[in-house]
């Protein structure tokens, strides 16, 4: 089904592994095509309840974009490349099912941008993050200038991008770039454990949390039609209130039993 990805469903978790270890899983056009198809599969397949994105091999999650594809591009072609990457990463960011990055090594350039497009991140002790595009005379093009700023703040984002400094796992945790750091051999198990907890909750409500939290990051009213995040939350609360899952959840609470959510 995919040329550059490995994909398996395990107890409702779709594990997407970027599989170019000889190239440190660098993002090329085919990886983007495959990722786009994979997220469409996530959205359409009811067997898939959540997603892990990781990289093949012990060295890299994704060590960046495939620079060999940059040669000879003019301005319009470069902008089209960035636009396509952003569109696919937006699709990941706005997926109604939880998407978590399990960062198992280098997450640099486009790899850091991919990890940041996921709903949250775990990493192994050997992970390193960075936006070193300035070393190539470039800037991040797949949303990195925006998401890094949202996650670590303006000043630190400026410093990291201007210096091309690489952040190790300890610093990534301090900066709140990742939620958890684990030993390499424990990374996937820890990520699965968190997702199993999330998957026990109401799926419709999880999707609305994704929607509202992402909305909070949009400070420019031109992107959110002038609506405040609080107004968005009120609307989403109302949407949840009329679901079968809300009825089941409140009934289960009152009856002191575990809820059986169906996503309806």
Secondary structure by P-SEA (a helix, b strand, c coil): ccccbbbbbcccbbbbbbccccccccccaaaaaaaaaaaaaaaccccccbbbbbbcccccccccccccccccccaaaaaaaaaaaaaaaaaaaacccbbbbbccccccaaaaaaaaacccccccccbbbbcccccccccccccccccccccccaaaaaaaaaacccccaaaaaaaccccccccccaaaaaaaaaaaaaaaccaaaaaaaaaaaaaaacccccccccccaaaaaaaaaaaaaacaaaaaaaaaaaaccccccccc
